[in-house]
Every structure is written in C-alpha cells, then in structure tokens.
C-alpha cells in the first residue's frame, strides 16, 4: 500500500512519499577509495581478535565482528554542533534543535576565484582558492521565492560529479565560504546549513574556523560558549545532478554517537501540491 504524508507550509498542503527519499549523504567506507582531508589516515574496519581467534568468517570463525576506526569529521557526511569550537563539552544530539522533518531549500552555486571575489576571509587567500560568495548565495536564493523563513539551507557547488564521494581533498583546494557569505547566511536566519565541501572554512586557516564562529555567533578567537546554539552544520554531502534546486523536506538522521559531531544521513523529500 502506497503511503504519503501531508505537510502544511504557510497554509498550503503538500504530500511527500516516504519511500522516495533522496539520499544526499556520503557513507563512511572501508577497504576501498575513500574521502581524504586534513591528512587523516584512512578509516579502517578490522576483525576483532584475540591471541586465539579472529572474528571473521573468512578466517574460520562462525561470525563477523569488526572494530571500526574513523572520525565523524573526516570520513563522510557528518553533522556538527557548536561543541566543535567550544571549550564546553556540547553533544550534537543534545544541542541541535530540529523536528523529524523540516523544510529546506536546495541551491546550486559556482565558486569563483577568491582573488576576484571582492569579499573577505580571516586569512589571506591563496592563488588556487575558490570561494562561495555572498553575491552567489543572494542570486541563487532570489530564484527560490518563499525560502526566506525556512530553517535549512542546502548548498551544492559546481562542478558536481560522483568523484566528490571519494575526493582526496589534501591534493586540491576545495571551495569554502567567504566571511561575507557566512554573515549573510547567519543574518538570513537559516538554522541548519548543509554543504558539499569538507568544511565551511578554508582547510588551512590557522585553526581560526572563522565561519564556524560567525554561524554559531561565537566571538572570533573565543572558545567560551556558555549557552549552546541549537544550529547545526552538515559537511561532506553530495547532491546528485538530477535533483533540481527548490524547496524540499529534509531529514538529518544524525547517528547516535555522542560527540560534538556524528555521522549523518541527510535525505530530501520532494514536495507535491495537494
């Protein structure tokens, strides 16, 4: 039996089909080509073993039991809270405030050479840097009327291909947001930001994480956060080309690993007028 959910947005009714989710996550993978960033070692999954046995059917055991080593921040799609930059021990599941589903707007932007952007950042741009500008965000959002009050913003960058799922970011210069762009996002009021890059900040930014500070409204160079923000940042997503820009329902699906960040599986649902 086909099931649909009826959603009301600003008095208008829409239906979504729970069986037709659009997965925009990148899984943590093992034993094959993986995402790489920040010089991190590969994620690993090895059989649990003692001196007398290894828990692997291929080694003669009656079952498989793997010990997995990875970082939520480094090896796949993840959602993080303000605990990422705070001295306080905030946990993503406790601080991020969101319903099971929320409206979100998906936009596509073309990063531009930082030196020609006319916008600023906390550290000097390198010649190879490309950035997501405030101007690009404003133009993309103007093409999506009615998105101003939505809680979530999903950003897809160009070029966009399947190689993003296994990209070695240590040998390229992935795009990041200018400080002007992040200030615009914060002013607009989006509470949940999703991006297909390893960080909203430049990978080598002297540890400043200036855009994280702007988004969570924490003073630059400070790690004192007496009251936790409920806003979240989700990085390393991948939105397929066949998903058109527009308004969707979003489920973040944060994994139950209690840390400042956890692996997540964000999915989009198409909205159909009823």
N, C-alpha and C positions, 0 to 999 in steps of 0.2 A: 504494500500500500504506500503510495507516494505521500509524504508528509511535507507541509510547508508551514513556516512561521509567519505570522502577520506582525509587522513592525510599523509603528506610527512615528513619523518625524514631522514636527511642526504641523500636526493635524492631518497630514497626508498619509495614507496607508500604503504599505509596500509588503510584498511577500519575499521570503528567502527560502531557498531549498537547502536544508542542512546537508543533504547528500552531495551537493555540488560546491564543495569548498575549493578555494583557490589557495593552495599552499605556497607561501612566499618565504619559506624558511630554507636554510641550508643545513643539512644534518651534520653531526659530528661523525666522521668516517674513519675507518681503521684499515691498515694494510693496503692502502691504495693512495693515489694522488690526493692530497689534502690542501685545504686552505693553509696559508702560512702568513704570519705577521709578527712584527716585533722580535724577530729572531727566535721565536719559540720553537722548542723541539716538537716533533710530530706527536699527535695523540696516539696512545697505544692501548691495545686490548690483548692481554696475555692470559693463558690459563692459570688459575690459582694452583699453586703447587706446594708440596712439602718434600722432605727428603725421600719419601717413599712413593709418591704418585703425583701426576699432573691431571687436573680436572679437565680433560679433553677426550672426547670420544675418539678422535683420530689417533690418540696416544694409547688407546686401550681402556680408558675409563668408561663407566656406564652413563656419564653425563658430562655436560659442558658447564663450566663456571669461570667466567672471565673477570680479571681485575683490570679496571679501566682507569687510565690516567689522561686527563685533559683539563683544559681551562675553559670555563664558560666564555671568557672574554676573547679567547684566541682561536678557537677551533670550530666555530659555527655560529649560527644565529643565536643571539642572546639578548635578554632584556635586563637592563641595569637600573638601579635606583641611586639616590643621592649618596648612599653609602659608598659608592665608588670613589668619591672625593672627600669623604668626611672622616674626621677622627672618631666620631661616634660609630658604633657598630650597628648600622641600619641594615635590615634584611629586606630584600626585594619583595617577598611575598607579604610582608607586614606593612610596607610603606606605600606601595603602588596602589592607588585607588582607582579601580575600574570595574564596571559591571562585566557579566559574562560576555556580552557583545556590546560594541559601541560603534557609532557612525565614524567613518574615516574618509578622507579624501586622498586619492592617489593622483600624483602629478609626476610628470617627466621633465627633467631639466638637462641642459647640455652644459657641463662645466667648461669654464673658459680659462685661458692662461691667467694665472694670478697677477702677473705683472701688468696686464691690460685691464684688470677688473675694475680699477678705480675704487676698490674697497680695501678695508684693513684687516689685520690679524695681529695677534700678540707677539709673534716673532717674525723676523724678516722672511719674505718669500724667497724660495729657490727658483732658479730659471725653469725647472721642469714642473713646478707646481701648477695644478689646475684646481679651480675652486667653484663652489656653488655660491652664486651671488644673491644678494637681496633682490636685485633687479630681476633675475631669472625667476625667483620664487614669486614675486609680485605678479609678473606676467602670467605665470602658469596658474596661479590661484584665481586671477581675474577671469580665466577661461572656465572656471568651475563655480558658477553662481550658486549662492546658498551655502557655501562651505565655511563661512567666516566663523560660525559658532560651533563647529564640530570639534570633538575632543582630540582627534588623532589625525596626524599628517604622515603620509607615506610618500617617500621621495625615491624615484627611480632615476638613475643617471645614465647618460649616453656616453659612449656606445654601450650596448647591452647585449651580452651573449652568454651562452652556457658556461664559458670559461670562467666567469665570475665565481662559480661554485668551487673551483679548485685553484683560484688565483694565488700566486706567490707574491704577496704584497711587499715583500722585502726587496724585490727587484724592479718595482715600478713605483710611481708616485701616485697613490690613489687620491681621488678628489676628496676635498673636505670643505666645510662651510667657512665663509668669511665671518668675522665677528659681527659685521653689519647684518648678514643673513640670519645669524642666530638671534641677534637682538630683535629682528623683525618677527621671527617665529615666537619668541617669548612675549612680545608685545601683542601679537595677534591672539594669543591665548591658548594655543594648542598644548595639551597636557601630555600627549604621548607622541613621540617622534620616532619614525622608523626610516632607516637609511640603508642603501645597499653598499656601504663602504665599511672598512674595519673600524672607523672612528669618525665622529663628527668633527674631531680635531685633526690637525696635522699629526702624522705618526711621530715625527721628530719635532717636538715643540718645547723641549727643555723641561718637560714634565708640568707645564703650566695648565693644560686642559682648560684653556680659557673659554671655549664654547660650552663645555660641561658646566662651568661656573655660571655663565650667563643664563643658560636654560634653567638651572635649578636655583637661580637668584642667590648665589653664594659669592661673597666678595672675592675678587681676584686675589690669589696667593693665600687665601684663608682656607683652612680645613675644619673650621669650627662651625658645626651646623646644629644648633640647639633644638631646632624644630625641623623634623624631616618633611621634605616635599613629597607630595603624592605623585609627582610627574615621573615619567619613565622615558628612557632612550633605548631603542632596539637597533642593534647594528648587525651588519653582515646578512641582510635579507637578499632575496633575489626574486624580482617580479618578472615573469615571462613576458615576452613581447606581445603575445596575443591578449593580454589583459589591458583593456583600454583605460585611459585616465577617466576619473569620475568618482562618484560617491558610492561607497560600499559599507557593509557591516564588517567589523573587524573583531576577531577573537585573538587575544595574545597567547593564551595557552602557555603560561610560564611553568617550567618544570619545578618540581618540589625539592630543589636543592637549596638549602638555606644559606645564602651568602648575599653579598651586595649585588650579584648578578647571577642569573641562572639561564641555562639553555631554554630556548622558547621556540614555539612553532606557530607563528602568526599565520592566520588564514583569513582570506577575504570571502565575502558572500555577495553575490550580485543582488541588487535591489530591483524588483519588478513592481511597477504600479499596479495596485489592485483596483 
